[in-house]
Amino acid sequence: MADEEEVGAVEVPLVGNAIGNEVPIVGNGIGNIVLRDHETLETPSCRIDFQGKQSHILNTGNSQIVLESQKNSNVLKVKQFDEATPGLLLLRFAYTLMAVLMAGFLFVFCVQLILFLFLGLAIESGLTSKQNGFNFGVFFGTLLAIPSFLFGLSNAMTIAMAFIADTWNGQKLMKTVIKWDSVLVDWLSCVVFMLVPLFTAGISLASGSKDWWEHATIAWFVCIFLYYLLFAAVTIYFEVDGCFELMRYHGKVRSTYDSSTSKFNLKTATESIMMKQKSLLSGFKIANYIANSSEPQTIETDWRVVEEKDRFVATFGLLSRITVVCAKSGIFYKMLDTPERKYTIDEARGYAPFVTSHSWGLEKMYCRNRQSNLVAVVDGKSAMTRNQVRSSFICYFLGFVTTLFLIAAFLAWFESSPAFIGVICGLYILYVFSSAKNAWAMKHIYGELKKKDKTNQTSTLGQVRAPFRINEANDRFCWIMFILEFIFGYVLPMITLFAAGNYPVGIVFGVTATITGCRRFFSSVVILQELGSLDGMELNNTIFDEDNDGELKAEEEWREKHRLGQIISEISSGVKRKFWMSLYAFFIVIFCAIFMSAVALGSNAGKTIGQDMSDNHEYLGSGDLQYSSCQLGQGIVTPAGLENSLVDFTFLANVAYEDPNSTEVSLGKWFRAD
């Protein structure tokens, strides 16, 4: 029956570390089954009895999925209800728009901070003054501050993006991050996004102010920014708290602690730092292969088994090759007898969405995160059609060709040399070559699977990228690198910025570097990748409600695991964080290039010859610009009360680069009395 097939589609993805309420429902010919809430659910599910029916309710976004069955029936009906209304969407849009504007101001502040850092680098190092020589200490110390700023500002914008998404979704993450009743969170959002700005506007209007809209906008911005700071503070706290909980209570490491030991202690702190350092410094071998549903649906941890997989390819990075040489030489490293598996975030969370003929979309497939797990259904009634598969691969390669063509066209528009265009295009081809090769292999295997006999036919197909640790850094080397990073990444830049008198940037650096350091060395991302699951976090929960069949305890367990899982996947790692890291790295490279060119080509002497001036110049107008210049009014006036022409400001901006003696002559000529 069609309904029975849909039941299977609902049950199968319930994999991983299922937690929460266990609700028995009537079977569909395969025996009675139990639905359990997984931490990837947006909200805990619930079961109600209504009109003689048993309904299991799951909330997803602005819709509601209901699994409904009649008592003593073997049919499970799946319903979906849309709860969004035009008024709700309009209100969410207004909230989200203001959150986006706040994030825009934050982005501008971050870019200006990087710019001021390089301006201070030029000024305080003595490179812009004839009197002072080059100050290597200030120059080197300021350069050391760049990595902390890069990580810190990227994290700030990643949290801002999560704040925007959470605002659109109705503060779902906020309701799990802050252990308040959802009513309180909704009221807080109402006050921040609506009541305070509206009352501010009303008071300004009642007082007869002409700038009421300005007052309301400022109040709106301040409230949202403070709300963002609260969101950032609690997410950072629970991210670090999750690291300590996993290190203390996870099954793989729990036995090394005394039962009375709390999660916040020196041992968990040092073990977290050591695990982070070994994950960062050790050498890894990446196994790439294609898995299908004829194989066991488990995370493969045996390297020897992985080597037998279809289309297996092992890749080494340059740093991993260096660690192998060091390990064989006995310098700071030791080779492992058997490679050890390091889990991905998706594997640890049990995240593996399915692509069927109903969920497939051309733009969805092209824009998907290619680093995430994805299971393509290639057999059965819900399998992707051949046209869908062909369209996916055609769109992928068409996007590659289009991007390559636009890069070449853009460089040609800048009149770049053919050799330079060829080099840039070649680098782009090398960048996407591995991804294109995997895509072609997937298409080839799909064709082979469709040709197989029906009795041996597989139903799913997925690309797997599995990292294996092949050697390990020793404890001494890990601690040496930690101390060096602390000194050169935190202490020296801090001393340098304050010694140079750059106090605003120094204060921002102190806050940014402290937060970044805590998140870096007490990293829940690394701990989850090393341990492989979120098991054990619930052991220190204080809610016990055996009288209610453990429902409150199960909900608290879901809340804790869902909260940390969302923070790790949406803030601490993922494509959003990589995007902001790449963008700020781009700005740093641009500002660094401008700084270096100014140092190499600039002059401290200034122009010694003033500007040539004409007494009889007349501007006759050209095209749409019929006036010689604009006049500045509305408060921008000279002490004498006269309006200034924009050309005066243009002249002053240009004369600033002249020699002081030449500047005096030029000013006299320009502003002389007729």
N, C-alpha and C positions, 0 to 999 in steps of 0.2 A: 504493500500500500504506500501511497505517496507520503502520508503522514508518518508512517513508520520510518521511512527513509530520512525524513527531516529530524526525527528523534536521534538517529545515529549521528547526524551532522552536529547536533548539540552536544552529545555525550563525548565524542571522540577527543575534542580539543581539551577536555578537562584533565590535563597532565601536569606533572611537576609536583610541587609541594602543596597539595590541596589542604586547605584549612577551613575553619569556620563551621557553620551549622551543617550537620549531616541530616538531610531530609530524605527519608525513603519515599519513593514514588512508584507507581504501578509500572510493571515491566511491559515491554512491547514484543513479547515473543522470545526474548533472550534472558528472561529471569528478572527479578526485582533488582533495581539499581538504586544507588544513593548519590544525590547531588551534594557536592561540598564546595564551599566558596574558596576560590583561589585568590591569592593576593593581587593578581592583575585585574580583578574586577574593580570598577570605579567605586561602587558602594556595596556593602554586604547585601546579600539576597535575603528574602523572607518568604515564608509560606503562610497562606491564609486559607480558610475554608469559607466559601461564599456560594450561596445558592446551590448547595449540594455538590459543589465542585472543589477540588483541591488545586490551588494555584500557587506556583512558585514564581516570584517576581524578581526580575533583574533590571536595574536602572542603568541605562547607557546614554550619557549625554542628555539630550532633551527628549529622549524616547524611553519607552518601557517595554520590556519583553516579558511576556507571561507564558509560562509552561502550564497548561491547564489540562486536567484529566477528570473524568467522571469517576466516582467511586466504583470499585470493582470492574473497571474497564481497562482494556489493554491498549488504548489509544491515547497518545499524548499530543494535544493540540498546541501549536506554537503561535502566539499572537504578538503583535507589536503595536503600541499606541504612541502617537506623537503628542507630547505634552507642551510643545512650544506654541506660543501665541504671538501674533504681531506685536502686541504690547511688550511682552517679555523680551522678544528679540530686539526691539527698538531700545529698551532700557539697557540690555546687555551691550548693545552696540555703543551707546553713549558712554557707559562705564569703560568699555574696552578702548574707545577712542581716546579718552583722557589718560588711560594707562599707557597707550602708545605715545602720546605727546610727552608724558613724563619720561618715558624711556628714550625719546628723541633728545630731550634736554640732557639726560644722563650720558648719552652717546657723545654729544657735543662737548660736554665737560671732560669726558675721558680723552677725546682727541686733543683738546686744548691742553690738558695736563701733559700729554706726551710732547706736544709742541713746546710748552714752557720748560720741560725737562731738557730739551735740546738747546733752547735759548740760554738756559742757565748753564748748560755744558759749555757753550761758546763764551759766555760772558765771564763766568767764574774761573775758567781755565786760563784766562789771560789772552785768548786768541783774538779778541776784538779791541785790544788796547795797546797803544805804543809804549805806555809806561810800564806795564806789568808783563813779565815773561810767562812762558808756558808753565802752568801748574799741573804737573803730571798726577799728583795725588788726587786733586779735585776731579780732574778729567777721568781718571781710571775708576774712582769711587762712584761717580755719577753713572758711568757706563754699567757698572755692576748692578745698579738699581733697575735697569731696563727689564730683565727677566721677571722680577717680582711684579713690576707694573704690568707686564704683558699678561701674566697669569691672573693677577688680581682684577684688572679691568675687564678681561674676557669673562671671568666668573661673574662679575657684577652685571654685565649685559646678558649673560645666560640666565641668571636669576630673574632679570627684568623680563626676558621673553617668557619664562615660566610663569611670572606674575601676570603677564598679559593673557596667556592661555588660561590660567586659573580664573581670572576675572571673567572671561567669556564663558567658562564652564560653570559659573556660579560658586566659585571658591571651594570646589570639592577637595582640593589638596589642602587648603587652609583649614578645613574642618577636620582633617586627620592630623595635620601638623600641630595645631593648637588643640589641646584636649578640653575643648569647650563643647557645650551643647550647640548644635547647628543653628539654633535660634539666635544665640548670642553672636555668632559669626555673621549671620545675615543682617542682624541689626547694626553691627559694627560697619559692615559694607554700606548699608543704607545711610548711616550717619556720614561716613567719609565721602561717598560718591554723590550724595544728593542733599541731605539736610543741611550740613554746614555751608556748602556753596549757595544754596537757595536762600537760607536765612541771612547770609552775608549780603547777597544781592538785594534782598528785601529791606534790610536795615539801611543800606546805601541809598536805595530809591526813596525811602521814607525821609531820609535826611537831606534830600535834594541834590545829592552828588551827581555830577555829570560822568564820573568815571566808575559808576556802579559795576559795569561789566568787568572792568579791570580788577576791582576789589574781589569780585566773585571768582574770577579766573585764578587770581593769586591764592585765594583760600582753597580753591579746588586743587590746585597744583600742590600746595603745601600738605594738605590732608592726604592726598594720594602718595606723595613721596614718603611721608611718615609711615603710611600703611605698607609701602614697599620695603622700608627699612625693617619694620616688624616682620614681614614675610621673609626677608633675607636672613634676619637674625635667628628666627626659629628653625628655618631650613638648615642653616649652617650648624646650629647646635645639634639637631637630630641626626645630621650626617655624621658628625664626630661621635655622638652618643652611640649611633649604630655600629661604628667601628669597634668601640669598647665592648658593646654587648656581644657582637659576633666573636671577638677574641676571647671573651670570658665564658660564654655559654654554648658555643657551637660544639656539636658532638665530637669533632675531630681534635679539639684542643681542650675540652672541658675537664678531662681527667688530670690535666697537669696542674690544676688549681685546687686549693683547699676549698671545701664546700662552703665555708663561712666567708670566703673572700668576696668582696664587692667587685663590681666591674671597673670602678675607677681606682686603680692602684698602679704602683710603679712597674710591676711585672707586665700588665697588659699594655702599658705605654711603651715600654722597651721592646716587647714582642711585636707590637704594631709597627714601630719604626724599623725593626729588623726585617719583618716580612715585606714592608714597602721597599727597603733598600735591595733586598735579594731579588724581588720582582723586577726592579729597575735595572740592576747591574748584571744579572745573570744572562747567559746566552740562550736563545730560543730557536727552535726549528719549527716552521709553520707547515703543517700538513694541509694540502688542498685536495679535496676529492668530492665525488658526487655520490650521494646516498639515495637509496630508494626504499620503498616500503617493504620489499622482500627481506630486508635486513632487520635485525632486532632494533626496536625503537628505544635505544638507550644512548647515552653519551659515551662514546668510545674513549677509553683511557689507556689502551694497550697499543703502543707504537707498532708492534709487529703485526697486529691485526689491521691497523690503519694502512700500512704499506701495501696490503693486498686489495685495497679498495679500488673501485673503478676510477680511472682518470687521476690516479694519485700523482701529486707533484709536491715535492718538498722544497721550500725556499729558505735561504739564509740571508740575514742582514749583515752589513759590514761590521757592526759592533759585535754581533754574535760570532763572526769569524775571528775577531780579535780576542774574544774571551776564550775561544777554543785553543788558540795559540798560547794564551797565558795559562790555561789549565794544563795543557800538555807540558809546559815548562815549569809547572808547579808554582806559579806566581799568582797569589791571591785567589786562585780558582781551583776547583776540583771537578773532574768529569763525573757525571752520574752513571751508575751501572745501567739503568734503564731510564729513558726519558720520562719526565713527569708531566702529566696533563695540567694545563692552566685553562680554566673555564672562561667562556665569554659571559658577558652580562645577560644576554638572552638565554643562554643555556642554564645559568644559575637561577633565573626567574621562571624558567619553563615557558618562555615566550617564543611561539612559532606559529604565526598566522598562516592560514591556508588560502590558496588562490584557486577558486573554482570558476566555472563558466558564469556564475552569477555575480561573483565579487570582482571579476576581472574588469579592468579599465585601461585604455591605452595610455592616458596621461598618468594613471596611478602606477602602472608598471614602469614607465620611463622615469618617473620622479621618486621611485621607492628608494629606501636606504639600502644600498647594496652590501652594507656591512652587517645587516640584521638577518636573522634566520627567516627563511621563507620556504614554505612547502607548497609545491605546485601539484595539483591533482590532475593526473594524466589518464586516468581510467575510471569508468563508472558513469552514471548518469549526470553527475555534477562535474565531470572532468572538463577541462578547457578544450575548446574545439580547435581543429587544425588552423582555421582562419585566425583565431585569437593568438595562437602560438606564433604563427608566421608574422602577424601584425606586430607582436611584441619585439621580435628580433629585427624586423625591417625598421621599426621606429627607432630602436636602439642604434643601429648602424647609420640610419639617416640623420639622427641627432649628432652622431660623431662626425659625419661628413659636413653637416651644416656648420657645426662649431668650428671645425678646421677651416672651412671656407671663410667664415666671418673673421677669424683671427688673421688670416692672410689678407683679407680685404681691408681690415682696420689698419694693419701695419703698412699696407700699400698707400692708404690715405695719408699716413704720416710720412710718406716718401722714404720709407726705410729701404735699405739695399736688399736686393734679392737674396744675398747670402744670409743676412740677418733674418729675413722672413723664413728662409729654409731651415735655419737653426731652431727658431721658435716653434715652427710646425713640427719639426722632428722631435723636439722635446715633448710636445703634446701627444704625439703618436706613441712615444715610449711610455708616457704616463697612463694612457688608456689601453695599452697593448694587453696587459694581463687581464683586465676586465673583459675586453673583447674576445680574448682567447677562451675564457671561461664561458661566456655567453654562447660562443660557437659550439663548444663541447656540450653544453646543455641541450642545444637544439639537435645535435647529432644523436645524443643518447635518447632524447624524446622520440626521434624517428625510429631508433632501434627497438624501443619498448613497445611502440605501436605495432611493430611487425611481429612481435612474439606471439606464441600460441596463447589463446585465451586462458588456459589453465595455469600458465606460468606468468601471466601478465601482472606487472606491478601497478600500483595505483597512485603513488606519490613520487616526487622527485625534488631533490634539494641540493644546493651547493653548500659544502661544509668547509670552514676554515678553522682548523684546530691548532692552537699553539702548544708546543711541548718544550719543557725546560730540559736542556741537554747538559748544562753545567751549573755550578752554583758558586757565588762569591762567598768567601769565608767571612766570619764575624768581624775580624780585625779590619779588613778592607771596607766593610759596610760602615763601621763606626768612623773610620778615617774620612770617608767621603761625606758622611753626615756632618762631622765637625767642620770640614772645609766648606761645605755648602752653607752652614750656619754663619761662619765667619765672613765669607766672601759674598754671600747672598743677602745677609741681613745686617751684621754688625758694621762692616766697613761702609756700605752705602749710607746707613743711618748717620754714622759719624761724619761722613763727607758732606752730606746735604746740610746738616746743622752747622758744621764748621764753616761752610761757604756762605752761611747766612740765608740759605734758601729754605726758610722755615715753613712756609705753606706746603711746598712739595715734600719737605721732610716729614711733616705731620701726616700727610696723606700716605706717604710711603710706609711710615710706621704702622698705621692701621692696616693698610693693604697687605704688607708683608707678614704681619702677625696672623691675620686671617688665612692668607694663602699658605703659610707654613703649617698651621694646624690642620688644614684640609689636605695638605700634601703628605704629611708624615703620619697622620691618623686618618688614613684614607679608607673609607668603607668600600670604595670601588675595588681596590687591590685586595682587601680581605675577602670580599665576596668572590672575586675571581680565583683566589687561592683555595678557599674552602668549598666553593661550589654550590652553596644553597644558603637560605636564610633560616635554616633550622636552628632551634635553640633560643631564639630571641625572646620567646614567650615565657621562658623559665623564671624570669624575675618579675613577672607581672603580679600585681597584688590583688587582682580581682578574682574572687572565688564565689561562685554562685551555684553550688550543686543543687540547690532547691529549684533553680530554673533550668535544669538540664545543661548547665554550662554555657548558656547562650551569651551572657555578658562576657564571660572569659573568652569564648570563641571570637566574639566581635572585637575585643581588645587585641587579640592575636592578629586578626586580619588587619586592624587599623595600624598596628606596629609594623607589620611586614609590608603592607601596601605603601605606607608612608615612606619607608626607607627605599623600597623598590622604585617608587616614582622619583624620589630625589636623586637616586643614583643614575637612573636611565634618562631623566629629563634635564638634570642640572649638572651633576658631577661628571658625566660622560655623554657621548652621543654626538650627532652631527651639529647640533646648535653650538655646543662648546667649541668644536673644531672650526666652525664658520667664524666665530668671533675671534678665536685665536689667529686664524689666517688673516682676517681683516685688520686687526691691530698690528700684526706682524708686517703687513703691507704698509701701514702708515709709518711704522718705525723705520722701515727700509727707505721710504720716501724722504722722511725728515732727516735721516742719517745721510742720504745722498745730498740733500740740500746743504746740510751742515758741512760736509766734507768739501763740496764744491765752493762754498763760501770761504772756507779756510784756505783752500788751494788757490783760488782765483781772486779773492777779495783783497782789498787794500785798506789800511788804516789811515792813509794820508788824505783821502778825499780828493775831489776834482779841484784843481788850482785855477781853472779858467771858468768864469761865470757863464751864464746863458746869454745867447744873443737875443736882443729884444728889438722889436719894430714899433715905431710910433704910429704908423699909418695902416695897420692891418685891419681888414674888415671881413667879417664872416658873412658870406652871401647866402648861406643855407644850402642844404644838400638832402635830397630825398625827403624822408619823414622828419628829419631834424632841421627845422627851419630857424631855430633860435641859437644864438651864440653860446649861451650857458643858462643854467637855472639859478635862481636866487634862493638863498636859504633864509627862511623866516621862522615864525612860530617858536620863538624862544632862543634861536641860534643867531645872536647878534653880537656886534662888537661893543666894547664899553661905551662908545659914542652913540650907540643905538642904530648904526647903519647895517643894512643887510649885506651879506657877503656873497660874492659870486663863487660858484664851485671852482672856477678856474684859479681863484686865490688859493684854495686848499690844494689843488693840483700842483701849483707852483711851490708851495711850502713843502709838500711831500718830496719834490724833486730837489729843492735847494738843500735839504737836510744832508745830502750826500756830497756836498761841496766842502772845501777847506774853510775853516772859520773866517779867514781873511777874505776869501772870495764870497762867502755867504753875506758878509756885511755890505759888500758892493752891490750884490744882486738884490738884496732887500731894499737898498736905497734907490736903485733904478726902478724897481717894481712899484713901490709905494710912494714915490716922490710926488710932491705936490705940483700940479700943473700951473 
